[in-house]
């Protein structure tokens, strides 16, 4: 059975409330509407069980909305822990390329998985704080 989805747009008052909640910036990259056009985006897509309630909306610039759309295709991960659905909690850190390279080289030299090395380093730093 094929589901038919109608396009949903927010009322101006609701959209303005959402924009205010995000300080008028793209939820993912922080750009403003002056830099990139914005899209009204469902955090959790309706096809994945997301609703049209105001809490399930966020502003995404055209570029981030396109990235999200591509990333979500055929995805079966839990949307509640997705960086595209909830960038305010799960947005990746911006780590300089040189530091990433050094971390990978160090992990390789030590014979450990680079992702595990970084996770362990962050966990250790947080327990010492």
SULTA-V528405 format. One record per pair of residues at least 6 apart in sequence whose ideal C-beta (glycine too) atoms are under 6 Angstrom apart, sorted by the first residue. I is the first residue (numbers start at 1). J is the second residue. Records with the same first field share a line. If there is no record, write none. Layout:
I = J, J
This chain:
8 = 52
10 = 40
14 = 54
18 = 57
19 = 59
22 = 59
25 = 32
26 = 59, 60, 61, 64
27 = 58, 59, 60, 87
28 = 60, 64, 87
29 = 64
31 = 61
36 = 61, 62, 63
37 = 62
38 = 59, 61
39 = 60, 65
41 = 58, 60, 65
42 = 50, 56
43 = 56, 58, 85
44 = 50, 56, 79, 85
48 = 79
50 = 56
68 = 84
71 = 84
79 = 85
83 = 90, 91
103 = 118
104 = 114
107 = 114, 117
